[in-house]
Amino acid sequence: MATSNKDHWSAEKYQNAAGFVPKLTSTVVSYLDVQPTDRVLDIGCGDGPLTAQIAAAASSGQVLGLDASPSFIQSAQKNHASKNCTFKLQDCTKLQDCPEAVDGSWDKVFSNAALHWILRNPETRVGVFENAHKALKKGGRLIFEQGGAGNVAEVHAAFTAALIHAGLSVQQAREACPWFFPGPDWMTKTLTDIGFEVEKCELEYRPTKCNPDNADGSGGVMGWLRLMGAKFLEAVEEGKREAVLREVSDIVESIVTREEDGSKWLGYTRLRAVARKK
Ligand SMILES: C[S@@+](CC[C@H](N)C(=O)[O-])C[C@H]1O[C@@H](n2cnc3c(N)ncnc32)[C@H](O)[C@@H]1O
């Protein structure tokens, strides 16, 4: 199924719906172990606060953030660019088109919460890691966290069911999923085959608390679904999208709400890896 290139992201929507994403990063950032002279390439950098945090630690190094969202790159350039922190609009399924990325000059290639989107297309999937390998110096490291096997399974199941109820075939509903959530076996084999030595590859079930609901509907479970599920919704005609969203939200809220205090926790599963270019 063809998906559009429409830019669904904006810094404001992201902050309201999932501002916790660039903040819940202490483990992957500890694995990144930024050194003052590091040259770090951040793949799928979003609107840039985490990239800027890395650049502050790489004070005499260089950090380049790449992202395919024009809106996010504009915000990042406005709010987080500095002498050693730059941003560039780049589809990271085509890193070979960005000579400064794949020049073998980077100490570290980093990515947080972006690869499950970038790896969506099976045809370009392995190439993303081949290009990350090319980007690195010999001995350099790829360090990342992404959604792993079973990530937000309740959301995935609810969207699939709602799309089928809206008239799609099972196959069409499956193809509407914008994510690829691999497990450690797939990841370890893929990275090893390319020429990495995999130092860590771990899967963690990490339920994650949603932002509170807010008046304009951009927070809470609904805000999360509207932003992160935008690509699922593109699979149905515009007039049906609000009804699909309402159905998904009703199902997901039934599953994720905690009785004791009404807080809502999505079933995040994180895949983290550290791999060294031999
Ligand atoms: C959940 S955000 C994570 C952003 C940031 N790394 C963070 O930690 O906040 C996912 C990001 O992946 C980016 N993305 C998705 N597909 C991409 C692609 N093909 N190339 C580059 N970036 C992509 C999106 O634009 C978005 O900024």
PDBQT file of the ligand as one rigid body, heavy atoms in Angstrom, charges set to zero:
ROOT
HETATM    1  C1  LIG A 301       9.262   9.636  17.818  1.00  0.00    +0.000 C 
HETATM    2  S1  LIG A 301      10.248  10.702  16.847  1.00  0.00    +0.000 S 
HETATM    3  C2  LIG A 301      11.823  10.611  17.694  1.00  0.00    +0.000 C 
HETATM    4  C3  LIG A 301      12.609  11.876  17.557  1.00  0.00    +0.000 C 
HETATM    5  C4  LIG A 301      13.859  12.035  18.451  1.00  0.00    +0.000 C 
HETATM    6  N1  LIG A 301      14.908  11.099  18.115  1.00  0.00    +0.000 N 
HETATM    7  C5  LIG A 301      13.515  11.962  19.924  1.00  0.00    +0.000 C 
HETATM    8  O1  LIG A 301      14.120  11.159  20.650  1.00  0.00    +0.000 OA
HETATM    9  O2  LIG A 301      12.645  12.748  20.360  1.00  0.00    +0.000 OA
HETATM   10  C6  LIG A 301      10.520   9.751  15.365  1.00  0.00    +0.000 C 
HETATM   11  C7  LIG A 301      11.292  10.527  14.320  1.00  0.00    +0.000 C 
HETATM   12  O3  LIG A 301      11.631   9.667  13.229  1.00  0.00    +0.000 OA
HETATM   13  C8  LIG A 301      11.656  10.498  12.086  1.00  0.00    +0.000 C 
HETATM   14  N2  LIG A 301      11.627   9.685  10.861  1.00  0.00    +0.000 N 
HETATM   15  C9  LIG A 301      10.680   8.806  10.455  1.00  0.00    +0.000 A 
HETATM   16  N3  LIG A 301      11.002   8.296   9.251  1.00  0.00    +0.000 NA
HETATM   17  C10 LIG A 301      12.185   8.868   8.891  1.00  0.00    +0.000 A 
HETATM   18  C11 LIG A 301      13.040   8.740   7.764  1.00  0.00    +0.000 A 
HETATM   19  N4  LIG A 301      12.731   7.932   6.737  1.00  0.00    +0.000 N 
HETATM   20  N5  LIG A 301      14.182   9.459   7.731  1.00  0.00    +0.000 NA
HETATM   21  C12 LIG A 301      14.494  10.299   8.759  1.00  0.00    +0.000 A 
HETATM   22  N6  LIG A 301      13.721  10.464   9.847  1.00  0.00    +0.000 NA
HETATM   23  C13 LIG A 301      12.589   9.754   9.921  1.00  0.00    +0.000 A 
HETATM   24  C14 LIG A 301      10.416  11.348  12.258  1.00  0.00    +0.000 C 
HETATM   25  O4  LIG A 301      10.412  12.466  11.391  1.00  0.00    +0.000 OA
HETATM   26  C15 LIG A 301      10.524  11.689  13.728  1.00  0.00    +0.000 C 
HETATM   27  O5  LIG A 301      11.277  12.851  13.932  1.00  0.00    +0.000 OA
ENDROOT
TORSDOF 0
